[in-house]
Amino acid sequence: MESFQSVIDTLNQQSNKEHYCSNADFIPRPGLIFEAFKLVKSPKQVRIVILGQDPYPRKQSAAGISFLDLQSSTLADKKQSISMRNIIKAILQHNRLFFNTMNDVRDLIESQFAIKQTKSYFTALAEDCGILFLNASLTHEDKASVNKHIKFWEPVIAEAFKSICMESPGVVFLLMGEFAKSYEKYIILGENVRVVKSCHPMMFRFLEENTFEQIKEAEQSLNQGVTDFIKCKIIK
């Protein structure tokens, strides 16, 4: 997190920082709030930003990494969230690996994915492929407080976007869902920046949007290599 200095500075300027960053009743627990930033280490290493809305509303699930549910031990776990199931299906479709049932999907995960443990999979994509898994709000309290949490974190996420746009040699922003799309205004467009937008992955039509093909095309246009979401590596 230390290399995201401007993000830290923006956070420190928030008058109620301690309330949102140290409250043990909020989700995720304080030690996990900045996990996504810790994994990618610096704005220069970010190749893809995946933005959702807010953490899973369960302490046992929220990980500080968007779309990672700590309750699911493996990608093939029957406890896997609907969003992550659809993301996996979209990755399989993109790689011309076809299926009819969830059992087919689980078999393909076992035979094709290099990393099958859920947390290890996200960690590898972050550390080895430079993917920053963010939510617009890094904390959650309850349904009635969602807007307060989003408002607190908005300048922090905006500064993260700015620093990445300024420092990354090539980055693709994937905005997942209508709320995430509203953060496009914080992306500084340039020769090193591309934007891909999709519906939220919990929606069935996500599988019809060819999101991972769009990511591939955006990466190719940046000449920074293409992410293999099955092998968790960058293909040059």
C-alpha positions as CSV (number, residue, x, y, z in Angstrom):
1,M,0.0,0.0,0.0
2,E,3.0,2.3,0.7
3,S,3.6,2.9,-3.1
4,F,0.1,4.3,-3.4
5,Q,1.2,7.4,-1.6
6,S,-1.3,9.8,-3.1
7,V,-4.1,7.4,-2.2
8,I,-2.8,7.3,1.4
9,D,-2.6,11.1,1.5
10,T,-6.2,11.4,0.3
11,L,-7.3,8.9,2.9
12,N,-5.5,10.8,5.6
13,Q,-7.3,14.0,4.7
14,Q,-10.7,12.4,5.5
15,S,-11.8,13.7,8.8
16,N,-13.6,10.5,9.8
17,K,-10.9,8.1,8.6
18,E,-10.7,6.2,11.9
19,H,-14.4,5.5,11.9
20,Y,-14.3,3.7,8.6
21,C,-10.9,2.1,8.7
22,S,-10.7,0.9,12.3
23,N,-14.3,-0.1,13.1
24,A,-14.3,-3.9,13.9
25,D,-18.1,-4.0,13.3
26,F,-17.6,-3.0,9.6
27,I,-17.0,-5.5,6.8
28,P,-14.3,-6.6,6.0
29,R,-12.3,-6.5,9.2
30,P,-9.8,-3.6,9.3
31,G,-6.8,-5.7,8.4
32,L,-8.4,-6.7,5.0
33,I,-9.7,-3.3,3.8
34,F,-6.7,-2.5,1.7
35,E,-5.8,-6.1,0.6
36,A,-6.3,-5.4,-3.1
37,F,-3.7,-2.5,-3.0
38,K,-1.2,-4.6,-1.0
39,L,-1.2,-7.4,-3.6
40,V,-0.5,-5.2,-6.7
41,K,2.0,-3.1,-4.6
42,S,2.2,0.0,-6.8
43,P,0.3,2.0,-9.5
44,K,3.0,1.2,-12.0
45,Q,2.3,-2.5,-11.8
46,V,-1.4,-2.2,-12.4
47,R,-2.5,-3.6,-15.8
48,I,-6.2,-4.1,-15.2
49,V,-8.6,-2.5,-12.7
50,I,-11.8,-4.5,-12.0
51,L,-14.3,-2.3,-10.2
52,G,-17.4,-3.6,-8.4
53,Q,-19.7,-1.7,-6.0
54,D,-19.1,-2.9,-2.4
55,P,-17.9,-5.8,-0.3
56,Y,-20.0,-9.0,0.3
57,P,-22.2,-8.1,3.3
58,R,-20.9,-11.1,5.4
59,K,-17.7,-11.0,7.5
60,Q,-16.9,-14.6,6.6
61,S,-17.0,-13.7,2.9
62,A,-15.5,-10.2,2.5
63,A,-11.8,-10.2,1.6
64,G,-10.9,-6.7,0.6
65,I,-10.8,-8.0,-3.0
66,S,-13.7,-7.5,-5.2
67,F,-15.6,-10.7,-6.2
68,L,-13.5,-12.9,-3.9
69,D,-15.7,-14.8,-1.5
70,L,-13.7,-16.3,1.3
71,Q,-16.5,-18.8,2.0
72,S,-15.7,-20.6,-1.2
73,S,-12.5,-22.6,-0.8
74,T,-12.1,-23.5,-4.5
75,L,-13.3,-22.1,-7.8
76,A,-15.5,-25.2,-8.2
77,D,-17.0,-24.9,-4.8
78,K,-20.8,-25.1,-4.7
79,K,-20.7,-22.1,-2.3
80,Q,-19.2,-19.9,-5.0
81,S,-21.1,-16.6,-5.5
82,I,-23.3,-16.2,-8.6
83,S,-21.1,-13.3,-9.7
84,M,-17.9,-15.5,-9.6
85,R,-19.7,-18.4,-11.2
86,N,-20.6,-16.2,-14.2
87,I,-17.1,-14.7,-14.4
88,I,-15.7,-18.3,-14.6
89,K,-18.2,-19.2,-17.2
90,A,-17.3,-16.1,-19.2
91,I,-13.6,-17.0,-19.0
92,L,-14.4,-20.5,-20.2
93,Q,-16.5,-19.2,-23.1
94,H,-13.7,-16.8,-24.1
95,N,-11.3,-19.7,-24.3
96,R,-13.7,-21.8,-26.4
97,L,-14.2,-24.3,-23.5
98,F,-17.9,-25.0,-23.7
99,F,-20.3,-26.5,-21.1
100,N,-23.9,-27.3,-20.6
101,T,-24.2,-27.8,-16.8
102,M,-22.4,-26.6,-13.6
103,N,-20.9,-30.0,-13.4
104,D,-19.3,-29.4,-16.8
105,V,-18.0,-26.1,-15.5
106,R,-16.5,-27.8,-12.4
107,D,-14.9,-30.5,-14.6
108,L,-13.3,-27.8,-16.8
109,I,-12.0,-25.9,-13.7
110,E,-10.3,-29.1,-12.5
111,S,-8.8,-29.9,-15.9
112,Q,-7.9,-26.4,-17.2
113,F,-7.3,-23.9,-14.5
114,A,-3.7,-23.7,-13.2
115,I,-4.8,-22.6,-9.8
116,K,-8.0,-24.0,-8.3
117,Q,-8.0,-22.5,-4.8
118,T,-10.2,-19.4,-4.8
119,K,-8.0,-17.0,-2.8
120,S,-4.8,-18.3,-4.4
121,Y,-6.4,-17.7,-7.8
122,F,-7.2,-14.0,-7.1
123,T,-3.8,-13.6,-5.4
124,A,-2.0,-14.9,-8.5
125,L,-3.9,-12.6,-10.9
126,A,-3.1,-9.6,-8.7
127,E,0.6,-10.4,-8.0
128,D,1.6,-12.0,-11.4
129,C,-0.8,-10.2,-13.8
130,G,-1.2,-6.8,-12.1
131,I,-5.0,-7.0,-11.6
132,L,-6.4,-4.6,-9.0
133,F,-9.7,-6.0,-7.7
134,L,-11.5,-2.9,-6.3
135,N,-14.9,-2.0,-5.0
136,A,-16.2,1.6,-5.1
137,S,-16.7,1.3,-1.4
138,L,-14.1,-0.6,0.6
139,T,-16.3,-1.1,3.6
140,H,-19.9,-2.2,4.4
141,E,-22.0,-1.8,7.5
142,D,-25.7,-2.4,6.5
143,K,-28.1,-1.6,3.7
144,A,-29.1,1.7,5.3
145,S,-25.5,2.9,5.4
146,V,-24.3,1.9,1.9
147,N,-24.4,5.5,0.6
148,K,-22.4,6.8,3.5
149,H,-19.7,4.3,3.0
150,I,-19.6,5.0,-0.8
151,K,-19.4,8.7,-0.2
152,F,-16.4,8.3,2.2
153,W,-14.4,6.1,-0.2
154,E,-15.2,8.0,-3.4
155,P,-12.3,10.5,-3.2
156,V,-9.9,7.6,-2.3
157,I,-11.0,5.5,-5.3
158,A,-10.9,8.6,-7.5
159,E,-7.3,9.2,-6.5
160,A,-6.4,5.6,-7.0
161,F,-7.7,5.8,-10.6
162,K,-5.8,9.1,-11.2
163,S,-2.5,7.7,-9.9
164,I,-2.9,4.5,-12.0
165,C,-3.7,6.5,-15.1
166,M,-0.6,8.7,-14.5
167,E,1.9,5.9,-13.7
168,S,0.9,2.7,-15.4
169,P,2.4,2.1,-18.8
170,G,-0.8,0.5,-19.9
171,V,-4.0,-0.2,-18.0
172,V,-7.5,-1.5,-18.8
173,F,-10.4,-0.4,-16.5
174,L,-13.2,-2.9,-16.3
175,L,-16.3,-1.3,-14.8
176,M,-18.8,-4.0,-13.8
177,G,-22.3,-2.9,-13.3
178,E,-24.2,0.4,-13.6
179,F,-22.8,1.9,-10.4
180,A,-19.2,1.0,-11.3
181,K,-19.8,2.7,-14.7
182,S,-20.5,6.0,-12.9
183,Y,-16.8,6.0,-11.9
184,E,-15.7,6.4,-15.5
185,K,-15.6,10.1,-14.8
186,Y,-12.5,9.5,-12.6
187,I,-10.5,7.8,-15.4
188,I,-8.0,10.0,-17.1
189,L,-8.0,9.0,-20.7
190,G,-4.7,8.7,-22.6
191,E,-2.7,6.6,-24.9
192,N,-2.0,4.2,-22.0
193,V,-5.6,3.8,-20.8
194,R,-8.5,1.7,-22.1
195,V,-12.0,1.3,-20.7
196,V,-14.3,-1.8,-20.9
197,K,-17.8,-1.7,-19.4
198,S,-20.1,-4.6,-18.6
199,C,-23.3,-5.3,-16.7
200,H,-22.8,-6.7,-13.2
201,P,-21.6,-10.3,-13.4
202,M,-24.5,-11.5,-11.2
203,M,-26.8,-10.9,-14.2
204,F,-27.2,-13.7,-16.7
205,R,-26.7,-11.4,-19.7
206,F,-23.1,-10.9,-18.5
207,L,-22.4,-14.1,-20.4
208,E,-23.6,-12.5,-23.6
209,E,-21.3,-9.5,-23.5
210,N,-18.0,-11.0,-24.5
211,T,-16.3,-9.1,-21.7
212,F,-13.0,-11.0,-21.7
213,E,-12.7,-10.7,-25.5
214,Q,-13.0,-6.9,-25.0
215,I,-10.3,-7.0,-22.3
216,K,-8.0,-9.0,-24.7
217,E,-8.5,-6.5,-27.5
218,A,-7.9,-3.6,-25.1
219,E,-4.7,-5.2,-23.9
220,Q,-3.5,-5.9,-27.4
221,S,-4.0,-2.3,-28.3
222,L,-1.7,-1.3,-25.4
223,N,1.1,-3.8,-26.4
224,Q,1.6,-4.8,-22.8
225,G,0.8,-8.5,-23.2
226,V,-2.5,-10.3,-22.8
227,T,-3.8,-11.8,-19.5
228,D,-4.5,-15.5,-19.5
229,F,-7.2,-15.8,-16.9
230,I,-6.9,-19.6,-16.9
231,K,-3.2,-19.9,-16.4
232,C,-2.8,-16.7,-14.4
233,K,0.0,-15.3,-16.5
234,I,0.7,-12.7,-19.0
235,I,1.1,-13.8,-22.6
236,K,3.6,-11.6,-24.5
